Amino acid sequence: MAKKYDVIVVGAGPAGFLAAKAAGENGLEVALLERKSDPKQLTRACGQTLVSMNEYYFGDLVGYNNRDKRIFFPVYSFSFKYDGPHRNIYSTHIYTPNGHKIEFGDCEEQRKKGDYGRVGLTFDKEILFQCLLEEVTACGVDVFPGINVEKVTTLGDRVRAEGSGQSFDGAYLIAADGVNSRVAQVMGFNKDRVYYYNFHALSWYMSGVELPERDVFIYTHGFPRGTGAMCFIVPQATEGEYNIIVTTGDPRLDLEVAVDYFMKRKSCASWFEKAKKLKALSAVNNMYSPIVEPYKDRVLVAGDVGATFELEITGAMISGWKAGQAISTAVQEENLGLEVTAISLYDNWWKEIYVNRYEHDPRRMFALLYALTKEEEIDYVLGLIKDTLPASWNPGTIGRTMGEAMGKVIPIIQQERPETFQKLQRASMLDEIFTELTKVSKPVQ
């Protein structure tokens, strides 16, 4: 017999926890279903970061209250405890293969501003999940680990979720089960989306890494085995630990080989001479165009479920909180016999804040690596960018800023190296240069 609730939330990640917290604090009966047997456990590659702490992101300014140990969102008026270790990040640096550095913010100048100079913050995600688990249970949410939701059915004014031999009925369901969402698939949300390719990531947690600067997020490009890949280096909250994340859109690339390629490259090999591998995690993300209509048949999608790529933890939390508040209001409207308007407000917010505002074609992420095919070409093109750029740790802002910086050096490239200029022109021909990649990629079910 199905257990009955006001709201069913599928997925105990940043979005799901915040959706359950919002609905639980509003007095609703909430079931939070999580596939993992331990909701606190981190099982997939993740940078474990809060991005965009010096600018608005998804309509809010995320901050960390050191005194009370709480992550807070002042515009949307919510916060929650995080009492684990954390580390301020003050700048983002892009390194070309030969070691030329492009700085997004002067790290020393940003550090002088204290917490107001940080562009991001790294934390321990397992401790974050422990804190969120405590908060949702404190407001009456029933948490069910080990439930792999395989079927969702709308039954008039109710919706049922079934999986792992159990079933749950609710007035509404919030799908917060990530970029490879099973709920989105079985409910038909993916039917009209464009599939591009899969994003593959391998994450090595390491000690003994010796970087040229502290409290900086680093990334670099390259061609291991002739295939475009990126390497990200993220200082972790635990002193002395780093997260080395290698990513590609090509499923044929062995990411173990790619990690070794970046660590042994001449310009950064010295960083890893004393490094020791602590653990490894991986992830494969489906890359679709966004879900434009986030609600159908009493199911509302939240967080990464409706996104082309991960919304980052910051965006997922905001989306989950907004979804929980919208469903809370919808339940109240129904019970009072009023017209249900809350869901359309969330729908409008989603379109305004995400669908209409952000760049959604994920092929642009690797376009430079498919237009240029040699490290020497990347060294030349990016080596022309010498100014310190505005401080940021926001992938969207960094992409736009890099585009503006490239626009300023394009005339130089056109004059000095017309053959390289012709290659760069191909970067906008996304359908042409990504045809093969899309053919060899298949969505994760």
C-alpha positions in Angstrom: 0.0 0.0 0.0 1.4 3.4 -1.0 2.5 5.8 1.7 0.6 9.1 1.4 2.2 12.6 1.5 1.6 16.1 0.4 4.9 16.2 -1.5 7.3 13.6 -2.8 10.8 14.9 -3.5 13.0 12.5 -5.6 16.7 13.0 -5.1 18.7 14.1 -2.0 21.2 16.4 -3.6 21.5 20.1 -3.1 18.2 20.8 -5.0 16.3 18.0 -3.4 17.4 18.7 0.2 16.4 22.4 -0.2 13.1 21.6 -1.8 12.3 19.2 1.0 13.4 21.7 3.6 11.2 24.4 2.2 8.1 22.2 2.1 8.8 20.7 5.5 9.2 24.1 7.1 5.9 25.1 5.7 4.2 22.3 7.5 3.7 19.8 4.7 4.1 16.1 4.9 7.2 15.4 2.8 8.8 12.2 1.6 12.4 12.6 0.4 13.5 9.6 -1.7 17.2 8.9 -2.4 18.7 6.2 -4.6 21.9 5.9 -2.4 21.7 3.8 0.7 23.5 6.6 2.5 22.3 10.1 1.5 25.4 11.7 3.0 27.9 9.8 0.8 29.6 11.5 -2.1 29.7 9.0 -5.0 30.3 11.1 -8.1 32.9 13.6 -9.3 32.2 17.1 -7.9 34.3 20.2 -7.3 32.5 20.8 -3.9 32.3 24.5 -4.4 30.0 27.5 -4.1 30.5 29.6 -7.2 29.9 33.3 -8.0 30.2 34.7 -4.5 31.1 38.2 -5.8 28.2 38.5 -8.2 24.5 37.7 -8.6 23.8 34.1 -9.7 20.3 32.8 -10.3 19.0 36.1 -8.9 20.8 35.9 -5.5 24.1 36.6 -3.7 25.2 33.5 -1.9 27.3 34.0 1.3 28.8 32.2 4.2 28.1 33.4 7.8 31.3 32.5 9.6 29.9 33.5 13.0 26.9 31.2 12.9 28.3 28.8 10.4 25.4 29.1 7.9 25.3 29.3 4.1 22.8 32.1 3.2 20.8 33.5 0.3 19.6 37.0 1.2 17.4 37.7 -1.8 15.3 34.5 -1.5 15.6 34.6 2.3 16.8 31.2 3.3 19.8 29.7 5.0 21.1 26.5 6.5 23.8 25.2 8.7 27.2 24.2 7.4 29.7 23.6 10.2 32.5 21.8 8.2 35.8 23.2 6.9 35.8 25.7 4.1 38.3 27.7 2.1 38.0 31.0 0.2 38.9 31.1 -3.5 40.1 34.5 -4.7 40.8 34.1 -8.4 40.6 31.9 -11.4 43.6 31.3 -13.5 43.7 29.7 -17.0 47.1 28.2 -18.0 48.0 27.6 -21.6 50.1 24.4 -22.3 53.4 26.4 -22.3 52.5 28.0 -18.9 51.2 31.4 -19.9 48.7 32.6 -17.3 45.4 34.5 -17.7 44.1 35.8 -14.4 40.5 36.5 -13.5 41.3 38.8 -10.6 44.5 39.6 -8.8 44.6 37.1 -6.1 46.6 39.2 -3.6 44.3 42.2 -4.1 41.2 40.1 -3.7 42.6 38.5 -0.6 43.1 42.0 1.0 39.3 42.4 0.9 38.8 39.4 3.1 35.6 37.5 2.6 34.3 40.2 0.3 37.2 39.4 -2.0 36.4 35.8 -2.5 34.9 34.6 -5.8 34.0 31.2 -4.5 34.3 28.8 -1.6 35.2 25.2 -1.3 33.6 22.9 1.3 33.2 19.3 2.3 30.1 18.1 0.5 29.5 15.0 2.8 29.4 17.3 5.8 27.1 19.6 3.9 24.7 16.7 3.2 24.9 15.7 6.9 23.9 19.2 7.9 21.0 19.3 5.4 19.9 15.8 6.4 19.7 17.1 10.0 17.7 20.1 9.0 15.1 18.3 6.9 14.5 15.6 9.5 14.1 18.4 12.1 11.2 19.9 10.1 9.4 16.5 9.9 10.6 15.3 6.5 10.6 11.5 6.1 13.8 10.4 4.4 13.9 7.1 2.5 17.4 6.0 1.4 17.9 3.2 -1.0 14.8 4.0 -3.2 15.6 3.9 -6.9 12.5 5.5 -8.5 11.7 3.7 -11.7 8.0 4.7 -12.4 5.9 7.8 -11.9 2.2 7.8 -12.5 -0.3 10.7 -12.3 -3.6 9.6 -10.8 -6.1 12.4 -11.1 -5.2 14.9 -8.3 -2.4 12.7 -7.0 1.0 11.4 -8.3 2.6 8.1 -7.4 6.3 7.3 -7.3 7.4 3.6 -7.4 10.8 2.0 -6.9 12.7 -0.6 -4.9 9.5 -2.4 -4.0 7.8 0.6 -2.5 5.3 3.2 -3.6 4.6 6.8 -2.4 1.6 9.0 -3.2 1.6 12.8 -3.1 -0.4 15.7 -4.2 2.8 16.8 -6.1 6.2 15.4 -6.9 9.4 17.4 -7.2 12.0 15.8 -9.5 15.4 16.7 -8.2 17.3 13.6 -9.3 20.1 15.3 -11.3 21.2 15.7 -15.0 20.5 12.1 -15.8 17.0 12.2 -14.2 15.0 9.1 -14.4 11.8 11.0 -13.5 12.3 13.4 -16.4 12.8 10.5 -18.8 9.8 8.4 -17.7 7.5 11.5 -17.6 8.4 12.6 -21.1 10.2 15.8 -20.2 13.1 14.8 -22.5 11.0 14.1 -25.6 11.4 17.6 -27.1 15.0 18.3 -25.9 18.0 18.3 -28.2 20.6 15.8 -27.2 24.2 17.0 -27.8 26.7 14.5 -26.2 27.8 13.3 -22.8 30.1 15.2 -20.5 32.7 12.7 -18.9 34.7 13.6 -15.8 37.3 11.9 -13.7 38.2 13.4 -10.3 41.4 12.5 -8.4 41.7 13.8 -4.8 45.4 14.3 -4.1 47.7 15.5 -1.4 51.2 16.9 -1.9 50.3 19.1 -4.9 52.4 22.2 -5.0 50.8 24.9 -7.1 52.4 28.3 -7.9 49.7 30.1 -6.0 47.2 29.4 -3.2 43.5 29.8 -3.0 43.1 29.9 -6.8 41.0 27.8 -9.1 43.1 26.7 -12.1 42.2 25.1 -15.4 44.1 24.3 -18.6 43.4 22.7 -22.0 45.1 20.0 -24.0 44.9 17.1 -26.4 45.6 13.7 -24.7 45.7 11.1 -27.4 44.7 13.8 -29.9 41.4 14.5 -28.2 40.3 17.8 -26.7 40.1 17.7 -22.9 40.2 20.2 -20.0 41.9 19.9 -16.5 40.6 21.7 -13.5 42.5 22.0 -10.2 40.4 22.9 -7.2 41.9 23.5 -3.7 39.8 21.6 -1.2 38.5 22.7 2.1 40.8 20.3 3.9 44.2 21.9 4.0 46.7 20.2 1.8 44.2 18.4 -0.5 43.4 19.2 -4.1 40.8 17.9 -6.5 42.2 17.3 -10.0 39.2 17.0 -12.5 39.7 16.0 -16.1 36.8 16.4 -18.5 36.0 15.6 -22.1 33.0 15.2 -24.4 34.6 12.3 -26.2 33.7 8.9 -24.7 36.6 7.3 -26.5 39.2 9.1 -24.4 40.6 7.1 -21.4 40.5 9.7 -18.7 43.1 7.9 -16.6 45.4 8.5 -19.6 44.3 12.1 -19.7 45.0 12.8 -16.0 48.5 11.4 -16.5 49.0 13.5 -19.6 48.2 16.8 -17.8 50.2 15.9 -14.7 53.3 15.1 -16.8 53.1 18.1 -19.1 56.3 20.2 -18.9 54.5 23.4 -17.7 52.9 21.8 -14.7 54.8 18.6 -14.0 56.6 20.1 -11.1 53.2 20.7 -9.4 52.7 17.0 -9.0 56.2 15.6 -8.2 55.2 14.9 -4.6 51.5 14.3 -5.2 49.7 11.2 -3.8 46.4 10.0 -5.0 43.8 9.7 -2.2 40.7 8.6 -4.0 38.9 8.8 -7.4 35.4 9.6 -8.4 33.8 9.8 -11.9 30.7 11.2 -13.6 28.9 11.0 -16.9 26.3 13.7 -17.6 23.7 13.8 -20.3 23.9 17.1 -22.2 20.4 18.2 -23.4 18.9 21.5 -24.3 17.0 22.9 -21.3 13.5 21.8 -20.2 11.5 24.9 -21.1 8.3 23.9 -19.4 9.3 22.6 -16.0 5.8 21.3 -14.9 3.5 18.7 -16.2 1.0 16.2 -14.7 1.7 17.3 -11.0 5.4 16.9 -11.4 7.8 19.9 -11.1 11.5 19.6 -12.1 14.2 21.4 -10.0 17.9 21.8 -10.0 20.0 20.0 -12.7 17.1 18.0 -14.0 16.0 20.7 -16.3 19.4 22.1 -17.2 21.7 21.6 -20.1 24.6 21.3 -17.7 24.8 21.3 -13.9 23.6 24.6 -12.4 26.5 24.4 -10.0 25.6 23.7 -6.4 24.6 27.4 -5.9 22.0 27.3 -8.7 20.7 23.9 -7.7 20.1 25.0 -4.1 18.2 28.1 -5.3 16.1 26.2 -7.8 15.3 23.5 -5.2 14.2 26.1 -2.6 12.1 27.9 -5.1 10.4 24.6 -6.2 9.7 23.7 -2.6 8.1 27.1 -1.9 6.1 26.9 -5.1 4.6 23.5 -4.3 4.0 24.5 -0.7 1.9 27.4 -2.0 0.1 25.3 -4.6 -0.9 22.8 -1.9 -2.3 25.6 0.2 -4.1 27.2 -2.7 -5.8 23.8 -3.5 -6.8 23.2 0.1 -8.3 26.7 0.3 -10.2 26.2 -2.9 -8.3 29.0 -4.7 -6.9 29.1 -8.2 -3.5 27.5 -8.3 -1.1 30.2 -9.4 2.2 29.3 -7.6 3.4 26.8 -10.2 3.0 29.3 -13.1 5.1 31.8 -11.0 7.9 29.2 -10.7 7.5 28.4 -14.5 8.0 32.1 -15.3 10.9 32.4 -12.8 12.7 29.4 -14.4 12.3 30.8 -17.9 13.5 34.3 -16.9 16.3 33.3 -14.6 17.7 30.3 -16.6 16.2 29.5 -20.0 16.3 33.0 -21.4 19.4 34.3 -19.7 22.1 31.6 -20.0 24.0 30.1 -23.0 22.8 26.6 -23.4 24.7 25.0 -26.2 27.3 22.9 -24.3 29.4 22.4 -27.5 30.8 25.9 -27.0 32.6 24.5 -23.9 34.9 22.5 -26.2 34.6 24.5 -29.4 38.1 26.0 -29.1 39.6 22.5 -28.7 37.8 21.3 -31.9 38.7 24.4 -33.9 42.3 24.4 -32.9 44.0 21.0 -32.8 47.5 21.7 -31.5 48.8 22.9 -28.1 51.1 25.4 -29.9 48.0 27.0 -31.5 46.3 27.4 -28.0 49.6 28.9 -26.7 49.7 31.5 -29.4 46.0 32.5 -29.3 45.6 32.7 -25.6 49.1 34.0 -25.1 47.9 37.3 -26.7 45.6 37.9 -23.7 47.8 39.6 -21.2 45.5 41.9 -19.1 44.2 40.8 -15.7 40.5 40.2 -16.3 37.7 40.9 -13.7 37.7 38.6 -10.7 35.3 35.7 -11.2 34.5 32.1 -10.5 31.4 31.7 -12.6 31.7 29.6 -15.7 29.2 31.8 -17.6 30.9 35.0 -16.7 34.4 33.6 -17.5 33.1 32.4 -20.9 31.7 35.8 -21.8 34.8 37.7 -20.5 37.1 35.4 -22.5 34.9 36.0 -25.6 35.4 39.7 -25.2 39.1 39.3 -24.7 39.4 37.1 -27.7 37.5 39.7 -29.8 40.3 42.2 -29.0 43.1 40.0 -30.2 41.3 38.5 -33.3 42.7 41.3 -35.6 46.2 40.5 -34.5 45.7 36.8 -35.2 44.2 37.6 -38.6 47.2 39.6 -39.5 50.0 37.5 -38.0 48.6 34.0 -38.6 45.8 33.9 -41.1 45.8 30.0 -41.1 45.1 30.0 -37.3 42.4 32.7 -37.9 40.7 30.4 -40.4 40.7 27.6 -37.8 39.1 29.9 -35.2 36.4 30.7 -37.6 35.3 27.1 -37.4 34.6 27.4 -33.7 31.2 28.9 -34.5 30.3 26.0 -36.9 29.1 23.8 -34.0 27.0 21.3 -36.1 29.9 20.7 -38.4 32.7 20.2 -35.9 30.6 18.1 -33.4 28.9 15.8 -35.9 31.1 12.8 -35.1 31.1 13.4 -31.3 27.3 13.4 -31.2 27.3 10.1 -33.2 29.5 8.3 -30.8 27.7 9.5 -27.7 24.6 8.0 -26.2 22.4 9.3 -23.3 22.8 7.6 -19.9 19.5 5.9 -19.0 
